[in-house]
Amino acid sequence: MTIHSSGNMDPDDIMATDARKPPKQTDADEPISEQEGELGQDVVAQPGSPGAADLPPEALFEAIKEKLAGADPTIRETTVGGRRGLATAGNVAFLALVDQDMAFRLRDEVHHRAWRLDSSKLFDVDPALHDAPESEWVLVRYKHSNAWMDFAANALSWAAEESG
């Protein structure tokens, strides 16, 4: 990059001016989908939409449960904050069906990847017990349901470590 000094501005001033500009968005920074939907809103499953699976949320929950149970037969269905969820034999919950969306208990890079998805947010499984959402749980919208199985497998892996 060539820096041209202008008037009383030295190269450091010009660099500072450039630093105030919003960074250019790259493909990795762009939202995956522009579809909207609020938590609790009755969102109709749209199988043909970008990032959405070909199954409605309840059926996808069942498919994920069946696939994970094939890998770990100790997985069981439980209630997570009044919602259908899955837990390990050690009673560590790792996912919950929230209306038409899914919340996952994640960490590290996978947590960041889930949280970065358009409309995803931190989720509190039991708001009556906490002042703010629990940082481990990420709510991933149905419009990204093609990624749910991957997030579920990662959530199970961490929960299995936690339950020892």
Backbone torsions as a table, in degrees:
resi	resn	phi	psi	omega
1	MET	NA	128.7	178.3
2	THR	-91.2	132.3	179.8
3	ILE	-108.8	124.1	176.9
4	HIS	-107.2	124.3	179.0
5	SER	-78.4	139.4	-178.6
6	SER	-130.9	124.3	176.7
7	GLY	57.4	-124.7	-177.9
8	ASN	-89.2	5.3	-177.7
9	MET	-87.8	129.0	173.8
10	ASP	-97.2	173.4	-177.2
11	PRO	-55.4	-33.7	178.8
12	ASP	-65.8	-38.0	177.5
13	ASP	-65.1	-41.1	180.0
14	ILE	-65.0	-42.0	178.4
15	MET	-62.7	-40.1	179.3
16	ALA	-65.2	-38.5	177.5
17	THR	-62.2	-44.3	178.6
18	ASP	-63.9	-33.5	-178.3
19	ALA	-68.9	-25.5	179.8
20	ARG	-77.1	-18.0	178.4
21	LYS	-69.6	143.6	177.4
22	PRO	-62.4	140.6	-179.3
23	PRO	-64.0	145.9	178.3
24	LYS	-66.9	133.2	179.4
25	GLN	-75.7	135.9	173.2
26	THR	-102.4	170.1	178.5
27	ASP	-56.5	-35.4	-178.7
28	ALA	-68.6	-24.2	-178.4
29	ASP	-88.6	-14.8	-175.8
30	GLU	-73.8	144.6	176.3
31	PRO	-60.3	146.4	-179.0
32	ILE	-72.0	-32.8	-178.2
33	SER	-146.4	149.4	178.1
34	GLU	-101.4	4.2	179.4
35	GLN	-65.3	146.7	179.4
36	GLU	-110.2	168.3	177.3
37	GLY	167.8	128.4	-180.0
38	GLU	-95.3	149.9	176.3
39	LEU	-59.8	132.9	-179.7
40	GLY	89.2	-16.6	177.9
41	GLN	-73.2	139.8	-180.0
42	ASP	-76.9	90.4	-178.2
43	VAL	-91.4	125.1	178.9
44	VAL	-77.6	128.8	178.1
45	ALA	-60.0	131.2	-179.8
46	GLN	-119.7	88.2	-175.1
47	PRO	-55.3	-29.4	-178.0
48	GLY	-85.4	-3.7	-175.9
49	SER	-74.7	154.4	-178.5
50	PRO	-59.5	129.8	177.0
51	GLY	82.9	-5.9	-178.8
52	ALA	-92.7	144.8	178.0
53	ALA	-76.7	170.4	179.3
54	ASP	-88.7	8.6	179.6
55	LEU	-118.8	148.2	172.6
56	PRO	-68.0	160.5	-174.4
57	PRO	-52.4	-45.2	-179.4
58	GLU	-61.8	-44.3	179.8
59	ALA	-67.3	-36.1	177.8
60	LEU	-67.8	-38.6	174.9
61	PHE	-57.4	-47.0	179.6
62	GLU	-61.4	-42.2	179.6
63	ALA	-64.5	-41.5	178.2
64	ILE	-65.1	-44.4	179.0
65	LYS	-58.5	-45.4	-179.3
66	GLU	-64.2	-44.3	-179.2
67	LYS	-65.8	-44.1	179.5
68	LEU	-67.3	-37.0	178.2
69	ALA	-65.1	-29.2	175.1
70	GLY	-65.7	-34.2	178.7
71	ALA	-83.5	-31.6	-178.6
72	ASP	-144.2	97.1	-175.2
73	PRO	-67.3	-6.8	179.1
74	THR	-84.7	-7.4	178.2
75	ILE	-64.1	140.7	-179.8
76	ARG	-138.8	154.5	175.4
77	GLU	-78.7	142.2	-178.2
78	THR	-144.0	-178.9	173.7
79	THR	-108.0	127.3	179.6
80	VAL	-119.2	105.3	-178.6
81	GLY	58.5	36.5	179.3
82	GLY	82.5	7.1	-178.0
83	ARG	-120.0	157.8	175.9
84	ARG	-63.7	133.9	179.5
85	GLY	-150.5	-179.3	176.7
86	LEU	-125.8	146.6	180.0
87	ALA	-141.3	161.6	176.4
88	THR	-82.7	173.9	177.0
89	ALA	-60.7	-29.4	178.1
90	GLY	-80.9	11.2	177.0
91	ASN	65.7	32.9	175.3
92	VAL	-100.0	110.7	179.4
93	ALA	-70.7	143.2	-179.3
94	PHE	-135.1	-9.8	172.6
95	LEU	-155.9	156.5	179.5
96	ALA	-148.1	138.3	174.4
97	LEU	-83.5	120.4	-176.8
98	VAL	-118.8	100.1	-174.3
99	ASP	55.3	-113.9	-179.0
100	GLN	-103.2	9.7	-177.6
101	ASP	-119.4	176.3	-179.0
102	MET	-132.7	134.5	175.5
103	ALA	-104.7	137.4	-178.2
104	PHE	-125.6	142.1	174.0
105	ARG	-92.4	107.3	-172.1
106	LEU	-127.7	171.3	174.8
107	ARG	-149.7	168.2	173.7
108	ASP	57.3	-140.7	-173.8
109	GLU	-63.8	-36.7	-179.4
110	VAL	-66.0	-39.1	176.0
111	HIS	-59.7	-46.9	-179.0
112	HIS	-63.6	-42.1	179.7
113	ARG	-62.1	-43.5	178.9
114	ALA	-66.0	-44.5	-177.0
115	TRP	-65.5	-30.2	-179.5
116	ARG	-73.1	-18.7	-178.9
117	LEU	-61.7	144.2	179.7
118	ASP	-52.2	127.7	177.6
119	SER	74.3	0.3	175.8
120	SER	-72.7	154.7	178.4
121	LYS	-157.2	164.0	175.6
122	LEU	-65.4	149.7	-173.2
123	PHE	-133.5	138.2	177.6
124	ASP	-105.1	115.9	-178.1
125	VAL	-68.6	-25.7	178.9
126	ASP	-144.1	84.5	-175.0
127	PRO	-60.0	-23.1	179.9
128	ALA	-66.4	-21.4	-178.2
129	LEU	-96.3	-10.5	-172.4
130	HIS	-133.5	153.4	176.1
131	ASP	-84.5	-23.4	-177.6
132	ALA	-143.0	163.2	178.7
133	PRO	-57.9	146.0	176.5
134	GLU	-71.1	131.8	-173.1
135	SER	-72.0	-14.7	-179.7
136	GLU	-79.6	-26.3	-173.4
137	TRP	-95.0	131.2	177.3
138	VAL	-123.0	128.9	175.9
139	LEU	-88.6	120.1	179.8
140	VAL	-110.0	123.7	-175.6
141	ARG	-66.7	155.9	179.0
142	TYR	-56.9	-33.7	-178.1
143	LYS	-60.4	-13.7	176.5
144	HIS	-111.6	22.8	-172.5
145	SER	-65.6	-16.9	173.6
146	ASN	-62.8	-22.1	179.5
147	ALA	-92.8	-6.8	-175.2
148	TRP	-58.4	-40.9	-177.2
149	MET	-62.7	-42.4	178.8
150	ASP	-62.5	-45.3	178.7
151	PHE	-65.1	-37.8	179.5
152	ALA	-63.9	-43.0	179.2
153	ALA	-63.2	-41.0	177.5
154	ASN	-66.9	-41.0	178.6
155	ALA	-63.7	-41.4	177.3
156	LEU	-62.4	-42.7	-179.2
157	SER	-58.7	-44.7	179.2
158	TRP	-69.0	-42.6	-179.6
159	ALA	-62.6	-37.3	178.2
160	ALA	-64.1	-38.9	176.0
161	GLU	-64.2	-42.2	-178.6
162	GLU	-65.4	-36.9	-176.7
163	SER	-82.4	-7.7	172.4
164	GLY	68.5	NA	NA
